[in-house]
Amino acid sequence: MNAPPILRPADELPRDGQGRLLLKGLTQSELERWLVEELGERPFRVTQIWKWLYIRFVSSFEEMTDLSKGLREKLVELARVDAIAVDAVFRASDGTRKITWKLDSGAIIESVLIPSENRVTLCISSQVGCAMNCQFCLTGKMGLRGHLSTAEIVDQVAQTRRMFEAEGHISNIVFMGMGEPLHNPDNVIPATQILIDGEGLGLSHRKVTVSTSGLVPEIKRLGQQSDAKLAVSLNATTDEMRDWLMPINRKYPLAVLMEALREFPLRNGDRITLEYVMLKDVNDSLDDARRIVKLIEKVPCKVNLIPFNPHEGTEFQTSPRERVEAFRTFLASKHVHTTIRETRGDDRMAACGQLGRPGEKMPKRMTPPAAMADVLGLTAPSSASPREN
């Protein structure tokens, strides 16, 4: 691991409403400090508990049979194994599973397990809802309802392995579920270290990906404090269009974002993934493809084209397959490594951009550029929207 181990102050560690420590929210260094300095246990106990949590996936302290009875009783009083509870599991026709989880607060979050021929990917959430208000995303219509703790993030992985590891090893983790991961860096970054820890879950840093809409200071922080890979949702090739589709662009416009990506520290030949949701007649022209080539100059990256997954009430449509293929072919002709993400789980609302359930009060929709208002049959803008300084 290149990133330095995280060791947060004791009062910043995740606890439940009764003050019990949520063990899956601790890095191994933090667990050692707590066990040795606060409980007076010997260091070898750290390895024992770590393996029970992340190799055997136990659900209770009673199952940790190589711990003394006194220590188990103490742990029951002071700590918790599971931070979240399974609410329901929905299976799509293609084998994708959407897992809903209930938090102590009563809120529901979602993860998606995606089996494929050569890997099994788990898409996990980092927030309840999302504050970014991306116009094409169902989760964005929820608004932000809360940050997940490190334990609530990691436990999505641990409990999914407990339930489904026998069917296929979960090899890839993507922070692409509900929420903007880098809006919650204090919990997401420690979670990446726990996932990558070689003595526990043991995921390769190349198999853990954090996706962001483009929070530039937090992108820099991720590069300094985590070995996880970076993915960025691009989705537009001009500031005017991205200001509308992804309001975060008003604070961190394309030039600022691309400069941050050029400076992002990459390890062992890794590349940044640029995600691009294909919206019919909005961002899917060959002119857009040409602008991508210019935008990504000197950015070590690959482009992942994502056919839009519709949801109720959306004004957007999916780009025709032939247009997506033409877009990919053009980028490939310019030596841009480009893939097309196959839609998975959409018949169970488990596909990209379909997670969550808006409430009665939704964030205000952004006013589109005049040309897009005509295309989509929406209200045209009266004036240009101001950009944040």
C-alpha positions in Angstrom: 0.0 0.0 0.0 1.4 3.4 -1.0 -1.1 5.5 0.9 -0.3 6.0 4.6 -2.5 3.9 7.0 -5.4 5.9 8.4 -5.6 6.3 12.2 -8.4 8.6 13.2 -8.9 10.1 16.7 -10.9 7.8 18.9 -13.9 10.2 19.1 -14.2 10.1 15.3 -14.6 6.3 15.1 -18.1 5.1 14.1 -20.4 4.1 16.9 -24.1 3.3 17.1 -26.7 5.2 19.1 -25.8 3.2 22.3 -22.1 4.2 22.0 -21.0 0.7 20.8 -18.1 0.7 18.4 -18.9 -0.5 14.8 -15.9 -2.7 14.2 -16.2 -2.8 10.4 -15.6 0.9 10.5 -12.1 0.5 11.8 -8.9 0.1 9.9 -6.6 -2.6 11.2 -4.4 0.1 12.9 -7.5 1.6 14.6 -8.6 -1.8 15.8 -5.2 -2.5 17.2 -5.1 0.8 19.1 -8.6 0.2 20.6 -7.9 -3.4 21.6 -4.4 -2.9 23.0 -4.6 0.6 24.5 -8.2 0.8 25.7 -9.0 -2.8 26.4 -5.6 -4.0 27.4 -5.6 -7.0 25.0 -2.5 -8.5 23.4 -1.8 -7.5 19.7 -2.5 -11.0 18.4 -6.2 -10.5 19.2 -6.3 -8.0 16.3 -5.5 -10.6 13.7 -8.0 -13.1 15.2 -10.9 -10.6 15.1 -9.9 -9.3 11.7 -10.1 -12.8 10.2 -13.5 -13.5 11.9 -14.8 -10.2 10.3 -13.4 -10.5 6.8 -12.5 -14.1 6.1 -15.1 -16.1 8.0 -17.8 -13.3 7.9 -19.3 -14.1 11.2 -22.4 -12.3 12.4 -21.8 -12.4 16.2 -19.0 -12.4 18.7 -20.2 -15.8 20.0 -18.9 -17.3 16.8 -15.4 -16.0 17.5 -14.5 -19.2 19.2 -10.7 -18.6 19.6 -11.4 -15.6 21.8 -11.7 -16.0 25.5 -15.2 -16.0 27.0 -14.4 -12.8 29.0 -13.3 -11.0 25.8 -16.4 -12.0 23.9 -18.6 -10.8 26.7 -16.7 -7.5 26.8 -17.1 -7.1 23.0 -20.8 -7.8 23.1 -21.1 -4.9 25.6 -18.8 -2.4 23.8 -18.9 -3.2 20.1 -21.0 -4.5 17.2 -20.2 -6.9 14.3 -22.9 -5.9 11.8 -23.6 -2.2 11.2 -26.6 -2.7 8.8 -29.3 -5.3 8.3 -30.6 -7.0 5.1 -34.0 -5.6 4.1 -34.7 -7.5 0.9 -32.9 -9.1 -2.1 -34.3 -8.7 -5.7 -33.1 -10.9 -8.5 -33.1 -9.6 -12.1 -33.6 -11.8 -15.1 -29.9 -11.6 -16.0 -28.7 -12.8 -12.5 -28.0 -9.3 -11.1 -29.2 -8.9 -7.5 -30.3 -5.6 -5.9 -29.8 -5.8 -2.1 -31.6 -3.3 0.0 -30.2 -2.6 3.5 -31.8 -1.0 6.5 -29.7 1.4 8.7 -30.2 2.0 12.4 -31.9 5.3 11.4 -34.5 3.4 9.4 -33.2 4.7 6.1 -32.8 2.2 3.2 -29.7 2.0 1.0 -29.0 -0.2 -2.0 -26.1 -2.4 -3.3 -26.0 -4.2 -6.6 -24.3 -7.6 -7.2 -23.3 -8.1 -10.8 -22.0 -11.5 -11.9 -20.4 -11.8 -15.3 -18.2 -14.3 -17.1 -14.9 -13.3 -15.7 -15.7 -11.3 -12.6 -18.3 -10.6 -9.9 -18.7 -6.9 -9.1 -20.4 -5.3 -6.2 -21.7 -1.7 -6.6 -21.9 -0.1 -3.1 -23.5 3.1 -1.8 -21.8 5.8 0.2 -24.7 8.1 1.1 -28.5 8.0 1.6 -29.5 9.9 -1.5 -27.2 12.5 -3.1 -26.7 16.2 -3.1 -25.2 16.5 -6.6 -28.6 16.7 -8.5 -27.3 15.2 -11.7 -30.3 15.6 -14.0 -30.3 12.0 -15.4 -29.9 10.1 -12.2 -32.8 8.8 -10.0 -30.7 9.0 -6.8 -30.2 12.7 -7.5 -33.9 13.2 -7.2 -33.7 12.1 -3.5 -31.5 14.9 -2.4 -29.0 14.2 0.4 -30.5 12.5 3.4 -27.3 11.4 5.2 -23.7 10.2 4.9 -22.9 6.5 5.5 -20.4 5.7 8.2 -17.3 3.7 7.2 -18.8 0.6 8.9 -22.1 1.0 6.9 -20.0 1.2 3.7 -17.7 -1.8 4.4 -20.5 -3.9 5.8 -22.2 -3.9 2.4 -19.2 -5.9 1.1 -18.8 -8.2 4.1 -22.4 -9.2 4.4 -22.8 -9.7 0.6 -19.8 -12.0 0.7 -21.4 -13.8 3.6 -24.6 -14.4 1.6 -23.3 -15.0 -1.9 -19.6 -15.8 -1.9 -20.3 -19.5 -2.4 -21.9 -18.6 -5.8 -18.9 -16.6 -7.0 -16.0 -14.7 -5.5 -16.7 -10.9 -5.4 -13.6 -9.6 -7.1 -14.5 -6.0 -7.9 -15.9 -3.2 -5.7 -17.2 0.0 -7.3 -18.4 3.1 -5.3 -21.1 3.8 -7.9 -24.3 3.2 -5.9 -26.3 5.8 -4.1 -24.4 9.0 -3.3 -21.4 11.0 -4.3 -18.5 9.1 -2.6 -16.1 12.1 -2.5 -18.8 14.1 -0.8 -18.2 11.7 2.1 -14.4 11.3 2.1 -14.0 11.0 5.9 -15.8 7.7 5.6 -15.1 6.5 2.1 -11.3 6.8 2.2 -10.9 4.7 5.3 -13.4 2.2 3.8 -11.1 1.8 0.7 -8.2 1.0 3.0 -10.2 -1.7 4.8 -11.3 -3.2 1.5 -7.7 -3.3 0.2 -6.2 -4.7 3.5 -4.3 -7.8 2.5 -5.0 -9.6 5.8 -8.7 -9.2 5.5 -10.9 -8.7 2.4 -7.7 -8.5 0.4 -9.0 -6.8 -2.7 -6.5 -5.5 -5.2 -6.3 -1.7 -5.3 -7.0 -2.2 -9.1 -10.3 -3.8 -8.2 -11.6 -1.0 -5.9 -12.9 2.0 -7.8 -14.2 5.3 -6.4 -16.4 7.3 -8.8 -17.0 11.0 -8.5 -19.0 13.7 -10.3 -15.9 15.9 -10.1 -15.2 17.3 -6.6 -11.7 18.5 -7.4 -10.2 19.0 -3.8 -11.5 15.6 -2.8 -10.0 14.0 -6.0 -6.6 15.3 -4.8 -7.2 14.0 -1.3 -8.2 10.6 -2.6 -4.9 10.5 -4.6 -2.9 11.3 -1.5 -4.8 9.0 1.0 -6.0 6.0 -0.9 -4.7 3.4 -3.4 -8.2 2.9 -4.9 -8.7 3.7 -8.6 -10.5 6.8 -9.7 -13.5 7.1 -12.1 -15.0 10.4 -13.1 -18.5 10.9 -14.5 -17.9 13.2 -17.5 -21.2 13.1 -19.4 -20.8 16.4 -21.3 -18.1 18.0 -23.4 -18.9 21.7 -22.9 -19.3 23.7 -19.7 -22.8 24.9 -20.8 -24.1 21.3 -21.1 -22.3 20.0 -18.0 -23.5 23.0 -15.9 -27.0 21.8 -16.7 -26.5 18.0 -16.5 -24.2 18.0 -13.5 -24.4 21.2 -11.5 -21.1 20.5 -9.7 -19.5 21.7 -12.9 -20.5 25.3 -12.0 -18.0 25.1 -9.1 -15.4 22.9 -10.8 -15.6 23.5 -14.6 -14.1 21.1 -17.2 -10.7 22.9 -17.4 -10.3 22.7 -13.6 -11.4 19.1 -13.5 -9.1 18.0 -16.4 -6.1 19.7 -14.8 -6.8 17.8 -11.6 -7.0 14.5 -13.5 -3.6 15.3 -15.2 -2.1 15.7 -11.8 -3.7 12.7 -10.2 -1.1 10.2 -8.9 -1.5 6.9 -10.8 0.1 3.6 -9.6 1.6 0.8 -11.6 0.3 2.0 -15.0 -3.3 2.5 -13.8 -5.6 4.7 -15.8 -8.5 6.9 -14.8 -11.9 5.8 -16.0 -14.1 8.5 -17.6 -17.8 7.5 -17.5 -20.0 8.9 -20.1 -23.8 8.3 -19.9 -25.2 8.4 -23.5 -28.3 10.6 -23.7 -30.2 10.7 -27.0 -29.7 14.0 -28.9 -28.1 15.5 -25.8 -24.5 14.4 -25.7 -24.2 11.6 -28.2 -23.0 13.4 -31.4 -19.7 12.9 -33.1 -19.0 16.5 -32.3 -19.1 15.5 -28.7 -16.8 12.6 -29.4 -14.3 15.0 -31.0 -14.4 17.3 -28.0 -13.7 14.4 -25.7 -10.5 13.7 -27.6 -9.4 17.3 -27.0 -10.5 17.3 -23.4 -8.5 14.2 -22.4 -5.2 15.3 -23.9 -2.4 14.2 -21.5 -5.0 12.5 -19.2 -4.1 8.8 -18.8 -7.6 7.4 -19.1 -10.1 5.1 -20.7 -13.6 6.0 -21.6 -16.6 3.9 -20.6 -19.8 4.6 -22.5 -23.0 3.9 -20.5 -26.3 3.6 -22.3 -28.8 5.7 -20.3 -31.1 3.6 -18.1 -34.6 5.2 -18.0 -36.7 5.7 -14.8 -40.1 7.1 -14.2 -40.5 10.8 -14.8 -37.2 11.3 -16.7 -37.1 13.6 -19.7 -34.1 11.7 -21.2 -34.0 8.8 -23.6 -31.4 6.2 -24.3 -29.1 6.8 -27.3 -29.7 4.3 -30.2 -27.2 1.5 -30.1 -25.9 2.4 -33.5 -25.1 5.9 -32.3 -23.3 4.5 -29.2 -21.3 2.2 -31.5 -20.4 5.1 -33.8 -19.2 7.1 -30.8 -17.0 4.3 -29.7 -15.6 3.7 -33.1 -14.7 7.3 -33.5 -12.9 7.4 -30.1 -11.1 4.2 -30.9 -9.9 5.6 -34.3 -8.2 8.4 -32.2 -6.5 5.8 -30.0 -8.8 6.3 -27.1 -9.4 3.1 -25.2 -13.2 2.9 -25.1 -15.7 0.3 -23.8 -19.5 0.1 -23.7 -21.0 -0.9 -20.4 -23.7 -3.5 -20.9 -26.9 -2.7 -19.1 -27.5 -5.1 -16.2 -30.4 -5.4 -13.8 -32.6 -2.8 -15.3 -35.8 -4.9 -15.0 -35.3 -4.6 -11.2 -34.3 -1.0 -11.2 -30.7 -2.1 -10.4 -28.9 -0.5 -13.3 -26.7 2.5 -13.3 -28.6 5.6 -12.4 -31.7 3.7 -11.2 -31.0 3.4 -7.5 -33.1 5.0 -4.7 -36.6 6.3 -4.3 -37.4 10.0 -4.4 -39.6 11.4 -1.7 -42.3 14.0 -2.0 -39.8 16.9 -1.9 -37.3 16.7 -4.7 -34.4 19.0 -5.6 -35.2 21.7 -8.1 -34.6 20.6 -11.7 -32.0 22.7 -13.6 -33.0 24.8 -16.5 -31.6 23.4 -19.7 -29.8 25.4 -22.4 -32.2 26.7 -25.0 -31.2 24.1 -27.7 -31.8 21.3 -25.3 -35.1 22.7 -24.1 -36.3 22.5 -27.7 -35.0 19.0 -28.2 -36.6 17.7 -25.0 -39.7 19.8 -25.0 -38.9 21.6 -21.8 -39.1 25.2 -20.7 -36.4 27.4 -22.2 -34.1 29.4 -19.9 -34.8 33.1 -19.4 -31.1 33.8 -18.7 -27.8 32.0 -18.2 -27.4 30.4 -14.8 -24.6 31.9 -12.7 -21.4 29.9 -12.1 -20.0 29.7 -8.6 -16.8 31.4 -7.9 
